[in-house]
Amino acid sequence: MHLGYDCQMITYNYDQFKNDIPALATLCESFQPDTLVAVVRGGMTLAHALSMALDIRNLQSIRCESYDGENQRSSITIMEECDFSHSKRVLIVDDIVDSGKTLYTLLDVLHTKHPNILFQTITLFTKPTALIQPNFSLFEATDWIDFFWERDFLK
């Protein structure tokens, strides 16, 4: 789905987020995840809301860094510290798939370390040009997204 904005930057506010969570939860219900993993930092707010909507208490996080502000790095840093000992179906949660390099790299690492776990991905936004597409996503992103959790709490 394309949001239909004709500007260079899309502002994504709390009211939109609150209305989109039930739709995202419905999208991924058929996967029946037992664990949610937030991609830190962008996926944390979304993962928390989804964990509430899906009633999944096993919420963990993985820190992946591919951006410095608005500049994409040439390499991706992944710091995995999740406990998947009781997990069979893990849903990786992020706010957006931009280039797709982070998600591609993360999934490669997770599949290699945990070959018996089924991993799927969910985002609010995805760019059609991304290297990899999430399993579940609500919107196509053609512009920069200004998420409320990145803006509203700045000093």
Backbone bond lengths (Angstrom), bond angles and torsions (degrees), N, CA, C in turn:
res aa  C-N    CA-C-N  psi(-1)  N-CA   C-N-CA  omega(-1)  CA-C   N-CA-C  phi
1 M - - - 1.444 - - 1.520 108.08 -
2 H 1.295 117.07 134.36 1.454 122.56 177.24 1.528 107.51 -100.67
3 L 1.334 115.85 134.62 1.461 119.78 -177.84 1.521 112.82 -68.89
4 G 1.318 117.69 -23.54 1.445 120.05 177.33 1.514 115.01 84.01
5 Y 1.298 118.56 15.95 1.450 121.24 177.34 1.524 109.32 -81.52
6 D 1.313 116.67 143.00 1.457 121.15 -179.96 1.518 111.88 -109.93
7 C 1.298 118.55 23.56 1.458 121.15 -176.71 1.521 110.48 -109.94
8 Q 1.328 116.15 171.61 1.452 122.38 -179.27 1.525 111.67 -77.48
9 M 1.322 117.48 -24.09 1.463 121.42 -179.77 1.519 109.35 -135.34
10 I 1.311 115.07 134.64 1.462 121.35 177.41 1.526 107.68 -104.33
11 T 1.319 116.66 128.93 1.456 120.90 174.96 1.526 107.92 -93.17
12 Y 1.322 115.03 121.74 1.460 121.21 179.47 1.520 107.63 -107.74
13 N 1.347 116.75 109.33 1.466 120.55 -173.25 1.529 112.64 -101.37
14 Y 1.314 113.91 174.75 1.462 120.82 -175.80 1.528 112.18 -61.08
15 D 1.320 118.74 -40.88 1.465 120.34 -178.82 1.529 111.32 -62.09
16 Q 1.334 117.13 -40.54 1.466 120.44 176.11 1.525 109.91 -62.54
17 F 1.333 115.73 -45.50 1.457 122.45 -179.70 1.530 110.62 -58.09
18 K 1.320 115.62 -49.64 1.476 121.04 -179.03 1.531 110.66 -59.02
19 N 1.320 117.64 -37.45 1.458 121.36 179.69 1.527 112.88 -76.86
20 D 1.334 117.22 -25.80 1.464 121.05 -177.88 1.526 113.92 -84.65
21 I 1.310 118.20 -22.39 1.467 120.72 -177.34 1.533 112.17 -58.88
22 P 1.329 120.45 -47.29 1.469 118.74 178.58 1.537 112.37 -60.39
23 A 1.316 117.71 -36.98 1.468 120.70 178.91 1.529 110.76 -66.48
24 L 1.319 117.00 -41.65 1.463 120.51 177.02 1.523 111.16 -63.99
25 A 1.315 116.29 -43.24 1.470 120.74 179.14 1.527 110.64 -60.56
26 T 1.303 117.05 -41.98 1.461 121.39 178.39 1.527 111.08 -64.28
27 L 1.338 116.54 -40.35 1.472 120.98 179.81 1.525 112.58 -57.14
28 C 1.321 116.23 -41.45 1.470 119.09 -172.06 1.531 114.06 -100.58
29 E 1.313 118.04 0.02 1.476 120.35 -178.79 1.520 113.07 -57.16
30 S 1.323 117.77 -36.86 1.461 120.37 -177.37 1.530 111.89 -65.09
31 F 1.324 118.11 -24.87 1.464 121.93 177.11 1.526 111.01 -70.08
32 Q 1.308 117.81 -27.62 1.465 124.97 -179.53 1.535 112.46 53.42
33 P 1.330 116.65 58.80 1.469 118.77 179.99 1.521 111.60 -66.21
34 D 1.330 115.67 147.73 1.461 120.06 172.99 1.526 110.76 -105.81
35 T 1.333 116.12 -10.38 1.457 121.71 -179.06 1.523 108.87 -142.23
36 L 1.319 116.19 139.22 1.460 121.84 171.81 1.520 108.10 -113.18
37 V 1.329 116.07 138.74 1.457 121.23 176.90 1.516 108.40 -124.51
38 A 1.318 115.66 117.74 1.458 121.57 177.09 1.522 109.12 -82.27
39 V 1.322 116.26 132.41 1.453 120.61 170.68 1.525 106.02 -84.27
40 V 1.327 115.19 114.16 1.465 121.87 -173.85 1.515 108.98 -80.16
41 R 1.285 117.72 131.60 1.430 130.48 10.50 1.517 112.27 -103.89
42 G 1.328 117.60 -26.83 1.459 121.26 -172.39 1.515 115.58 -56.62
43 G 1.319 117.97 -32.59 1.455 120.43 -176.10 1.514 115.38 -89.51
44 M 1.330 117.98 -2.71 1.472 119.67 -173.73 1.519 113.76 -66.28
45 T 1.307 117.69 -48.08 1.465 121.12 -178.68 1.527 109.81 -63.38
46 L 1.315 115.93 -44.33 1.458 121.21 179.67 1.531 111.27 -65.09
47 A 1.328 117.22 -43.94 1.466 120.75 -179.21 1.525 111.43 -63.26
48 H 1.324 116.77 -40.39 1.466 119.61 177.77 1.527 110.47 -61.83
49 A 1.322 116.66 -47.16 1.463 120.01 -179.75 1.531 111.09 -63.15
50 L 1.323 117.05 -41.87 1.467 119.81 178.37 1.529 111.75 -65.80
51 S 1.328 116.96 -36.83 1.466 118.97 178.80 1.523 110.68 -62.50
52 M 1.312 116.54 -35.39 1.469 120.44 176.60 1.534 110.02 -70.51
53 A 1.326 117.11 -47.13 1.465 121.04 -177.08 1.526 112.20 -65.12
54 L 1.328 116.92 -34.34 1.469 121.23 -179.33 1.524 113.14 -94.44
55 D 1.329 116.62 -4.54 1.461 123.35 -177.31 1.531 111.42 55.58
56 I 1.333 114.53 50.28 1.470 121.59 177.55 1.521 107.45 -113.32
57 R 1.314 116.01 114.62 1.464 120.82 -177.87 1.525 112.98 -83.63
58 N 1.336 117.40 -22.58 1.456 120.41 -179.21 1.531 108.79 -80.42
59 L 1.316 114.56 85.68 1.463 123.12 -179.68 1.517 108.07 -114.84
60 Q 1.320 116.03 121.32 1.458 121.78 -178.28 1.527 108.86 -127.74
61 S 1.327 116.08 -179.21 1.463 119.04 179.92 1.517 111.47 -143.86
62 I 1.311 114.15 151.95 1.462 123.21 173.95 1.527 106.56 -129.71
63 R 1.303 115.34 131.01 1.457 119.63 179.84 1.524 109.46 -91.53
64 C 1.312 114.98 118.73 1.469 122.54 176.90 1.514 107.36 -125.78
65 E 1.302 116.10 132.98 1.462 119.28 179.57 1.514 109.85 -126.68
66 S 1.324 114.44 121.25 1.459 120.12 176.27 1.523 112.10 -131.07
67 Y 1.323 116.50 -5.30 1.461 120.95 -179.74 1.518 110.72 -127.33
68 D 1.309 115.05 145.01 1.459 123.93 166.06 1.517 104.91 -115.78
69 G 1.330 116.60 99.70 1.469 119.70 -173.46 1.518 108.72 66.03
70 E 1.326 117.11 -120.56 1.458 122.08 179.16 1.521 112.04 -99.96
71 N 1.331 117.94 4.96 1.460 122.13 -177.81 1.525 110.89 -101.97
72 Q 1.332 116.11 124.66 1.453 120.30 179.56 1.525 110.07 -80.29
73 R 1.328 115.48 133.34 1.464 121.74 178.46 1.533 110.35 -74.31
74 S 1.316 115.41 162.11 1.461 119.84 176.01 1.525 111.19 -81.06
75 S 1.332 117.44 -21.74 1.465 120.66 177.62 1.523 109.84 -127.85
76 I 1.317 115.29 158.76 1.461 122.20 -177.71 1.522 108.89 -112.87
77 T 1.328 115.67 132.19 1.449 121.53 178.18 1.526 108.48 -103.16
78 I 1.339 116.73 127.90 1.468 121.84 178.99 1.513 108.40 -124.89
79 M 1.337 115.66 127.00 1.455 121.92 177.29 1.521 107.93 -120.05
80 E 1.331 116.49 97.63 1.462 121.08 -175.55 1.520 110.27 -95.61
81 E 1.299 115.81 125.63 1.465 121.73 177.64 1.522 110.40 -139.57
82 C 1.319 117.43 30.64 1.462 120.20 -178.16 1.527 111.26 -84.13
83 D 1.318 114.83 150.63 1.454 122.04 175.13 1.527 107.39 -105.75
84 F 1.319 116.16 103.72 1.456 121.77 -179.55 1.526 112.13 -101.45
85 S 1.324 117.41 20.30 1.466 120.57 -176.10 1.527 113.16 -62.45
86 H 1.316 118.51 -23.86 1.467 121.39 179.02 1.530 111.45 -116.56
87 S 1.311 116.79 20.11 1.466 121.52 -175.44 1.522 111.74 -108.07
88 K 1.325 114.70 141.02 1.467 121.13 175.34 1.527 111.01 -124.44
89 R 1.330 115.37 -32.52 1.469 121.35 -176.66 1.530 107.95 -133.30
90 V 1.319 115.07 106.26 1.458 121.10 -172.81 1.527 109.66 -111.06
91 L 1.314 115.05 129.52 1.459 121.66 177.37 1.526 108.88 -104.44
92 I 1.328 116.26 116.60 1.458 123.19 178.04 1.523 107.60 -85.76
93 V 1.339 116.93 127.22 1.463 122.25 -172.41 1.527 110.11 -117.77
94 D 1.334 116.04 126.22 1.465 121.31 174.42 1.519 108.38 -142.16
95 D 1.325 115.62 161.69 1.456 119.15 -177.77 1.527 112.43 -74.85
96 I 1.356 116.57 -38.33 1.466 120.22 -175.77 1.524 110.14 -152.12
97 V 1.315 115.18 145.37 1.465 121.01 166.71 1.521 104.86 -102.86
98 D 1.318 114.73 111.70 1.468 120.65 -177.46 1.533 108.95 -94.55
99 S 1.306 117.78 -86.52 1.471 119.97 176.68 1.526 110.73 -78.33
100 G 1.330 116.41 -27.05 1.457 121.76 -176.97 1.522 113.19 90.78
101 K 1.333 117.25 -6.60 1.470 120.80 -178.03 1.524 112.16 -64.08
102 T 1.334 116.86 -41.84 1.462 119.95 179.79 1.523 110.88 -63.21
103 L 1.310 117.05 -50.09 1.460 121.05 -178.80 1.530 111.05 -62.81
104 Y 1.311 117.32 -42.51 1.459 121.36 178.99 1.531 110.62 -60.62
105 T 1.328 116.66 -47.42 1.457 121.70 -179.79 1.518 111.23 -64.78
106 L 1.332 116.52 -44.76 1.460 121.13 179.78 1.524 111.44 -60.80
107 L 1.317 117.48 -47.62 1.466 120.31 -179.79 1.526 111.44 -63.11
108 D 1.313 117.58 -37.84 1.459 120.50 176.88 1.528 110.88 -60.89
109 V 1.326 117.09 -45.48 1.468 121.92 178.87 1.532 110.37 -62.86
110 L 1.329 116.59 -47.07 1.470 120.28 -177.42 1.531 112.09 -65.71
111 H 1.331 117.27 -42.99 1.473 120.08 178.80 1.527 111.26 -63.44
112 T 1.313 116.74 -37.10 1.463 120.93 179.53 1.528 110.89 -68.03
113 K 1.334 116.71 -44.47 1.469 120.56 -177.74 1.520 113.65 -78.85
114 H 1.324 117.02 -25.65 1.469 121.38 -174.59 1.531 110.15 -135.39
115 P 1.335 117.93 68.24 1.469 120.51 -173.89 1.533 114.67 -67.12
116 N 1.313 118.60 -16.74 1.463 121.18 -178.59 1.523 113.92 -94.09
117 I 1.322 116.35 3.69 1.464 120.57 179.98 1.525 108.80 -105.72
118 L 1.320 116.09 139.30 1.453 121.80 175.53 1.521 108.19 -90.56
119 F 1.317 116.73 120.23 1.458 123.01 179.16 1.523 109.64 -108.88
120 Q 1.331 115.57 134.43 1.456 121.33 170.11 1.522 107.51 -133.73
121 T 1.325 115.28 166.62 1.466 120.43 -172.38 1.520 111.32 -128.63
122 I 1.341 114.13 150.42 1.460 120.58 178.21 1.524 109.09 -142.28
123 T 1.322 115.71 139.14 1.465 122.21 176.42 1.520 109.57 -142.00
124 L 1.300 114.94 161.64 1.458 118.98 170.66 1.524 110.12 -74.21
125 F 1.328 115.93 -45.76 1.460 122.25 -174.65 1.523 110.87 -125.37
126 T 1.310 115.17 150.69 1.460 121.33 171.47 1.520 109.15 -144.20
127 K 1.303 114.60 143.81 1.460 119.83 175.41 1.527 108.04 -91.40
128 P 1.328 117.00 135.22 1.471 119.94 -177.29 1.525 113.16 -63.82
129 T 1.310 117.41 -19.11 1.458 121.88 -178.86 1.530 112.93 -90.50
130 A 1.314 118.17 1.83 1.467 121.75 -176.99 1.525 111.09 -62.75
131 L 1.311 115.51 148.46 1.456 123.93 178.40 1.528 111.98 -58.61
132 I 1.325 115.60 -34.51 1.465 122.43 179.83 1.525 107.78 -140.37
133 Q 1.307 116.75 146.23 1.458 121.54 179.03 1.530 109.31 -106.41
134 P 1.334 117.19 144.89 1.463 119.22 177.24 1.528 110.34 -69.59
135 N 1.327 115.79 159.01 1.457 119.91 175.59 1.517 111.54 -66.00
136 F 1.337 115.60 -34.71 1.460 121.48 -178.46 1.526 109.14 -134.50
137 S 1.311 116.62 135.20 1.465 121.33 177.57 1.516 108.51 -160.24
138 L 1.320 116.12 148.85 1.461 119.91 -179.86 1.519 113.96 -91.84
139 F 1.334 117.07 -42.25 1.459 119.62 -169.16 1.518 113.07 -130.53
140 E 1.309 114.83 148.86 1.459 121.74 170.75 1.527 107.34 -87.84
141 A 1.304 115.68 134.17 1.466 120.38 179.35 1.523 109.10 -107.24
142 T 1.315 115.49 124.82 1.457 120.19 175.39 1.521 110.79 -114.65
143 D 1.323 117.05 -9.48 1.461 122.99 -179.69 1.526 109.40 -127.79
144 W 1.321 116.30 172.34 1.458 122.28 174.84 1.528 108.39 -67.70
145 I 1.328 117.27 136.42 1.466 121.54 179.68 1.521 108.93 -102.83
146 D 1.310 116.36 127.06 1.461 123.09 176.18 1.525 107.08 -101.50
147 F 1.351 116.34 94.15 1.463 121.84 -177.16 1.525 110.50 -77.30
148 F 1.330 116.69 140.35 1.463 120.22 -178.69 1.519 111.51 -58.34
149 W 1.331 118.64 -34.36 1.479 120.05 -178.02 1.523 111.61 -72.93
150 E 1.311 118.02 -12.82 1.458 121.12 175.10 1.518 112.17 -94.32
151 R 1.309 116.86 -17.05 1.453 121.75 -173.61 1.529 113.10 -113.05
152 D 1.312 118.00 -45.14 1.465 121.92 -168.09 1.527 114.09 -70.20
153 F 1.316 119.19 -15.81 1.451 120.16 -175.08 1.526 112.87 -114.38
154 L 1.315 116.58 12.67 1.458 120.55 178.69 1.522 110.26 -73.31
155 K 1.306 115.25 150.04 1.477 120.07 177.41 1.502 109.75 -72.54
